[in-house]
Amino acid sequence: MPAYDYLVFDLDGTLSDPAEGFVNSMNHALLAFDYPTRPASELVPHIGPPLEITLAKLTGSEDGPHIQALVDKYRERYGASGYAENTLYPGISEMLERLSQKDGIRLGVCTSKRADFAERILKQFGLYHYFEFVSGGDVGIAKWQQLQRLLADNRISKRALMIGDRHFDLSAAAKNQLPSAGVLWGYGSRTELDEHGPAHLFAHPEEILNII
């Protein structure tokens, strides 16, 4: 029997690289409210956390309605073109294809990104059919709450492995007493991931196959 019955993947920084669409959409939102645009080097480290957290940090604002308006402006561009600017990490398609052929392994996605955007990205890369579910986030919903709901709804079991590139993914799993794994091709450093005690650290997508 495999050690895990569900493999739950983060999207941004784990399955695909959102950098171009993220940077362009973030600057679209900032410019719309008269904030200075930022170079990619300043914005890319913010990939991963929920949008409202990132926009609050970038603007220094604690005004909830204002932050929501910024999120809406980001999503305006992201929904029109930003999602299509994602690129797939090498080896992801092959890894998912091989996982889909393994008995007793079920696949899902849990992302802070809104579910409809996540589904569009997966479909554009021909990956959507590999996953039983796509759990998307929204303002005020943390990833640990998404996993909590998946458990409560029996969409996953306690033998689910959360796989992601940032500490948010690993800490969300820990809060629900789930094991986690970090990937090193995304936006989190080895140090960031190690601090949260992952059961596995993967340097290449094909290494995920080794655990089953």
N, C-alpha and C positions, 0 to 999 in steps of 0.2 A: 504494500500500500504506500502511495506517495506520502511524504511528510506533510504536504499541504493539499487541501482539496480545492481551494480557490487561490488564484494569483490575481491580486487587485493592483492595477497599474495607475500611477499618476500619469498625466498627459504631458504637460509642458516640462521640458528638460529631461523627460524619461522616454517617451515614445517619439516625440517630435520637438524640434527646436523652434520656439516661437519668436526669436529675437527680432527679426525684421518687422513683423506685424505689431509686436509689442511696443517697440520703440516708436514706430510711426504713429500708432494710435495713442500712445501716451503723450507724445508731443502735440497731437491734434487736440487732445483734451486740455493740456496746459495752455496752449496758445489761445484757445477759445475763451479762456477766463483771464487772459492777459498776464499769465505767468511766462517767464522765459522758457524757451525750449531747452532741452538738455541733450548733450551728445550721447551716443550709444554707450560709451564707456561708463557713464554715470547711471544709465537706466538699466542696463543688462543685469547688474547685481540684484535688482529688485524683482527679477522673474521668479515666480513661485508663490509668494504670499498673496493673500486676497487683495484685490485692487484697492479696496478702501483703505487698507493699511499702508500700501505703497503711496497712494495719492495724499494721504494725511502727512506722511513723512516728507514728500517732495514739496508740498505747499506750506507746511507748518500750520495747517488749519485743523481745528477741532470741531468745526461747525458741521454737524451731521448732514443737514440738507445740502450744504455746499459740496461736501464730499460726494454725496449721492449724485448731484448734478455733474460733477466731474466724471464719475463712473459712467453715467449715462452717455456723456460726450465721447468717452473712450470707446464705449460699445457701439456708438453710432458708426464710427469709422471701422472698428474691428468687424462688425457684422457686414459691412459693405465690401470690404476688401482685405482687412487685416488677417482674418483667419486663413485666407488663401496664400498668405506670405510665409506660412509655416514650411519647414523642410523636415523630412523624415531622417532620423539618424540611421546610418548604415547598419545593416544587420537586423533591424527591427522586424521587417516583413518576414524574413526567413525564420527568425526566432519564434514569432507568433504562429507561423504555419506549422512548425514542428511541434509547438506546444499543443496546438489544436488537434494533433493526431495522437496525443497521449491519453490513455484511459484514466478516468478519475480526476482529471484536472479541468477546472472551469475558470474562465477568464472574465474579468470585469475591469472597469475604469472608474476611478474616484478622483475627480479633479476639482480645484477651486473655480475653474472656468465654468461659465454657464453651460448647462447640458446641451442646448441646441447648437452652440458654437463648437463644443467638443465633438458632437456627432457629425457636424459638417466636415471638420478636420479629418476625423477617422474615415469618413466616406470618400473624401478626395484622395486619400492614400490607399483606398481599397482594403481597409482594416476593420471596418465596422462589424462585419459578419463574424469576426472572431470572438466578440464579447457578448456575454449574457445581459449585461446592463451597463449603462453609463450614468454614474451619479455625478451631477454637476452642482456647483455651489452658487451662492448669491450673497449679496451684502448682508452681513450679520450672521452668516452661517459658517462655522468653522469646519475644517475637514474632520476633526474628531467627531463632530455631530453628524456628519454624513456617514461615517463608519458606524456610529451608534445606531443610526436609523436603518442601515443595511442589516445590522445584526438583529435589531428588533423586528424587522420585517422578514427575517429568515432568508434574506437574499444571499448572505454569506454565513459561514460558521466561525467558530473560534479557531478553526484550522485554516483560516485565510491568512495569506502573507501579503502585507502592504509593501509595494515596491515604488520607491520614489527617489528624487535627487536632492531634496531639501529636508532640513530638520523638521519642518511642519508635517511632512508625511510620516516620519518616524515617531514623532511625539504623539500624533493623532492615533497611530496604532497602539502605542504604549498606554494611552489613556483608556483604550478599550480592551486592554490585556491581549492584544494581538501581536504576533511576531512581525518584524519588518526587515526590509532589505534596502540598502542604499545603492544607487548607481553612480558611477564616477565620470560619466560622459556628459552630465548635465551641468547645473549651476551651483551645486553644493560641493564644498571641498571635502576631502577625506577627513580632515579634522572636525568639521561641522557634523558630519555623519557619525563618526566614531563616538562623539560625545553622547550620542543617543542610543548606543548599544544595539546596533542592528545585528540580526542573526546572520546576515550575509552582506558582503560588499562585492559588487560586480564591476569589473573594469570594461567588459565588453558584453553586448547582448547575448551572445551565444553561451556565456557562462551561466545564464539563468537555467539553461537546460540541464546543467549538472546536478541541480538540487532535486530533480525528479527522476 
